[in-house]
Amino acid sequence: MDGNGRWAKERGWPRLKGHEQGALNVERICEACIDEGVEFLTLYAFSTENWKRPAHEVAGLMLLLERFLSEKVAMMNRNGVRLTAIGRIADLPGPARKRLERAIGETAHNTRLTLTLALNYGGRDEIVDAVRSIAAEVGERKLDPSQISAETISNHLYTRTMPDPDLLIRTSGEMRISNFLLWQLSYTEIHVTRKLWPDFGAEDLHAAILDYASRDRRYGSSVENLPSPSNAS
Ligand code: FPP
């Protein structure tokens, strides 16, 4: 959800105003995803690096998250949105973590769209956590090191119940992965738009999906011999 700060700066407003507008945009994009038939939407809401921002900005982001989680459960249930989260959730401030857990429980029965918030998330930390849990299984002799495969690693990531993303949309013209879903993005198509997140609307989502639909997904193969992702090299 990149570009909130610049969106506010362009108007001479404090950065938190941009985050506020960015949080409002989440509902609009959830509804647009449902209209497009998208089943999984993952939003990078707070990275492990974001703790380095000024304390008042971090506190403001946590309050916005809490407000979103308490005010938008009704919207999620109306639209069939199941909320989940990835990241080191246990290290979030107590009030935000409790509201998150409650919202996850209250939307668990929904099936139309899985909205995943990446919170206190870092792609490298996710891989570290997966390696630790695989190593623990090896230590307990539940797993033989010779049996460890790419699938074993996928099955130990925070995203183990989700498919790898088809499309990564990067707002505000940034051309970086920024420590997001490092393992899962291996064969993901990337769409970069200059639109700032608060301005990114249903028509921009539609344009991104049309761009995606025009791509020839080859998973490392030649055009003549298109394998499935599991056979990719
Ligand atoms: C990036 O913009 C955005 C963030 C670091 C925070 C996004 C969080 C929210 C919109 C609110 C809380 C979350 C939810 C799900 C309600 P930036 O500050 O890096 O913008 P810039 O690149 O223009 O400076």
Residues whose N, C-alpha, C, O or C-beta is under 5 A from the ligand:
A	BS01	FPP	M1 D2 G3 N4 G5 R6 W7 H19 G22 A23 Y44 A45 L61 L64 L65 F68
